[in-house]
């Protein structure tokens, strides 16, 4: 086993320093993040549907 195998695969990014950002920049950043949240929620919903279908298929 290699040392790299022990490290987490999805490392969290360090929080951005928002202190120097203007209001318009912060609002645009929030809009981008909300877009990412919607995209992640859609992926969760799709995976949930696949799981439900698989559970129904393999249910005794």
TORPA-4810 file (N, C-alpha, C, O; in nm, 3 decimals):
<nodes>
NODE_1_0.085_-0.117_0.000_0.000_0.000_0.000_0.090_0.124_0.000_0.186_0.133_0.076_X
NODE_2_0.057_0.217_-0.085_0.132_0.341_-0.096_0.075_0.447_-0.002_-0.043_0.442_0.034_X
NODE_3_0.158_0.541_0.036_0.114_0.649_0.123_0.003_0.730_0.059_-0.088_0.777_0.127_X
NODE_4_0.009_0.747_-0.074_-0.092_0.825_-0.145_-0.230_0.761_-0.136_-0.331_0.829_-0.146_X
NODE_5_-0.234_0.629_-0.117_-0.362_0.559_-0.106_-0.436_0.596_0.021_-0.558_0.581_0.029_X
NODE_6_-0.365_0.644_0.121_-0.425_0.678_0.249_-0.484_0.820_0.252_-0.563_0.853_0.340_X
NODE_7_-0.444_0.902_0.157_-0.492_1.040_0.155_-0.633_1.046_0.097_-0.668_0.966_0.009_X
NODE_8_-0.715_1.139_0.145_-0.851_1.151_0.093_-0.849_1.185_-0.056_-0.764_1.261_-0.102_X
NODE_9_-0.944_1.129_-0.128_-0.949_1.153_-0.273_-1.006_1.290_-0.305_-0.960_1.355_-0.399_X
NODE_10_-1.103_1.335_-0.229_-1.165_1.465_-0.253_-1.123_1.562_-0.142_-1.187_1.569_-0.037_X
NODE_11_-1.017_1.634_-0.167_-0.971_1.730_-0.068_-1.057_1.856_-0.076_-1.091_1.902_-0.185_X
NODE_12_-1.092_1.910_0.039_-1.168_2.033_0.043_-1.076_2.150_0.013_-0.963_2.157_0.062_X
NODE_13_-1.126_2.242_-0.066_-1.048_2.361_-0.098_-1.048_2.455_0.022_-1.143_2.458_0.101_X
NODE_14_-0.941_2.530_0.036_-0.935_2.628_0.143_-1.037_2.738_0.114_-1.057_2.775_-0.001_X
NODE_15_-1.101_2.790_0.218_-1.197_2.901_0.197_-1.126_3.021_0.134_-1.011_3.051_0.166_X
NODE_16_-1.197_3.088_0.046_-1.141_3.206_-0.019_-1.146_3.325_0.075_-1.236_3.336_0.159_X
NODE_17_-1.048_3.414_0.061_-1.048_3.538_0.137_-1.141_3.635_0.065_-1.108_3.686_-0.042_X
NODE_18_-1.255_3.661_0.125_-1.357_3.745_0.062_-1.350_3.891_0.106_-1.430_3.973_0.061_X
NODE_19_-1.256_3.923_0.192_-1.252_4.057_0.251_-1.226_4.167_0.148_-1.269_4.281_0.168_X
NODE_20_-1.157_4.136_0.041_-1.125_4.239_-0.058_-1.224_4.243_-0.174_-1.210_4.325_-0.265_X
NODE_21_-1.322_4.156_-0.174_-1.419_4.149_-0.282_-1.525_4.256_-0.267_-1.564_4.290_-0.155_X
NODE_22_-1.571_4.309_-0.378_-1.679_4.405_-0.378_-1.814_4.333_-0.371_-1.822_4.211_-0.384_X
NODE_23_-1.919_4.412_-0.350_-2.054_4.355_-0.338_-2.094_4.282_-0.466_-2.148_4.172_-0.460_X
NODE_24_-2.068_4.341_-0.581_-2.105_4.278_-0.708_-2.030_4.146_-0.727_-2.087_4.048_-0.774_X
NODE_25_-1.903_4.145_-0.689_-1.824_4.022_-0.700_-1.878_3.914_-0.606_-1.885_3.797_-0.644_X
NODE_26_-1.915_3.953_-0.486_-1.971_3.857_-0.391_-2.104_3.802_-0.439_-2.131_3.683_-0.425_X
NODE_27_-2.187_3.888_-0.496_-2.316_3.842_-0.549_-2.297_3.745_-0.665_-2.369_3.646_-0.675_X
NODE_28_-2.200_3.773_-0.753_-2.171_3.683_-0.864_-2.118_3.551_-0.812_-2.151_3.445_-0.866_X
NODE_29_-2.035_3.556_-0.709_-1.981_3.434_-0.649_-2.093_3.350_-0.589_-2.095_3.228_-0.606_X
NODE_30_-2.184_3.414_-0.519_-2.299_3.343_-0.462_-2.382_3.278_-0.572_-2.425_3.164_-0.558_X
NODE_31_-2.404_3.350_-0.683_-2.481_3.294_-0.794_-2.412_3.171_-0.851_-2.479_3.072_-0.883_X
NODE_32_-2.280_3.175_-0.864_-2.206_3.057_-0.914_-2.218_2.941_-0.816_-2.238_2.826_-0.858_X
NODE_33_-2.207_2.970_-0.687_-2.220_2.864_-0.587_-2.360_2.804_-0.586_-2.376_2.683_-0.571_X
NODE_34_-2.461_2.887_-0.603_-2.598_2.835_-0.608_-2.617_2.747_-0.730_-2.691_2.648_-0.724_X
NODE_35_-2.552_2.780_-0.841_-2.555_2.695_-0.959_-2.491_2.560_-0.931_-2.541_2.457_-0.974_X
NODE_36_-2.379_2.561_-0.859_-2.312_2.436_-0.823_-2.398_2.353_-0.727_-2.402_2.231_-0.737_X
NODE_37_-2.466_2.420_-0.634_-2.554_2.350_-0.542_-2.667_2.283_-0.619_-2.701_2.168_-0.592_X
NODE_38_-2.725_2.354_-0.714_-2.833_2.296_-0.796_-2.782_2.177_-0.876_-2.851_2.076_-0.889_X
NODE_39_-2.662_2.188_-0.929_-2.604_2.078_-1.006_-2.578_1.957_-0.918_-2.603_1.844_-0.958_X
NODE_40_-2.528_1.980_-0.797_-2.503_1.870_-0.703_-2.635_1.806_-0.660_-2.642_1.684_-0.648_X
NODE_41_-2.738_1.887_-0.637_-2.868_1.833_-0.597_-2.928_1.749_-0.709_-2.988_1.645_-0.682_X
NODE_42_-2.911_1.791_-0.833_-2.959_1.713_-0.946_-2.886_1.579_-0.953_-2.948_1.477_-0.984_X
NODE_43_-2.757_1.578_-0.926_-2.681_1.453_-0.926_-2.728_1.361_-0.815_-2.740_1.240_-0.834_X
NODE_44_-2.756_1.418_-0.697_-2.807_1.338_-0.585_-2.942_1.278_-0.621_-2.967_1.161_-0.595_X
NODE_45_-3.030_1.359_-0.681_-3.162_1.310_-0.720_-3.152_1.197_-0.823_-3.224_1.097_-0.813_X
NODE_46_-3.063_1.212_-0.920_-3.046_1.109_-1.022_-2.993_0.980_-0.959_-3.040_0.871_-0.992_X
NODE_47_-2.898_0.992_-0.869_-2.844_0.872_-0.803_-2.950_0.807_-0.715_-2.954_0.684_-0.705_X
NODE_48_-3.035_0.887_-0.653_-3.143_0.833_-0.571_-3.242_0.754_-0.655_-3.292_0.650_-0.613_X
NODE_49_-3.271_0.804_-0.775_-3.363_0.733_-0.865_-3.302_0.601_-0.909_-3.372_0.499_-0.915_X
NODE_50_-3.174_0.601_-0.941_-3.107_0.477_-0.980_-3.108_0.377_-0.865_-3.130_0.258_-0.885_X
NODE_51_-3.084_0.427_-0.745_-3.082_0.339_-0.628_-3.220_0.280_-0.604_-3.233_0.162_-0.573_X
NODE_52_-3.324_0.363_-0.617_-3.461_0.314_-0.597_-3.495_0.207_-0.700_-3.557_0.106_-0.667_X
NODE_53_-3.454_0.228_-0.823_-3.479_0.130_-0.928_-3.405_0.000_-0.899_-3.459_-0.109_-0.917_X
NODE_54_-3.281_0.012_-0.855_-3.203_-0.108_-0.823_-3.262_-0.181_-0.704_-3.270_-0.304_-0.703_X
NODE_55_-3.304_-0.106_-0.601_-3.365_-0.167_-0.485_-3.494_-0.242_-0.523_-3.520_-0.351_-0.474_X
NODE_56_-3.572_-0.181_-0.611_-3.698_-0.244_-0.655_-3.668_-0.371_-0.736_-3.740_-0.470_-0.725_X
NODE_57_-3.562_-0.366_-0.816_-3.527_-0.481_-0.900_-3.478_-0.598_-0.816_-3.513_-0.713_-0.843_X
NODE_58_-3.398_-0.569_-0.715_-3.340_-0.678_-0.635_-3.421_-0.713_-0.511_-3.380_-0.798_-0.432_X
NODE_59_-3.535_-0.647_-0.493_-3.618_-0.676_-0.378_-3.682_-0.814_-0.394_-3.727_-0.851_-0.503_X
NODE_60_-3.686_-0.890_-0.286_-3.740_-1.025_-0.292_-3.891_-1.024_-0.288_-3.954_-1.130_-0.292_X
</nodes>
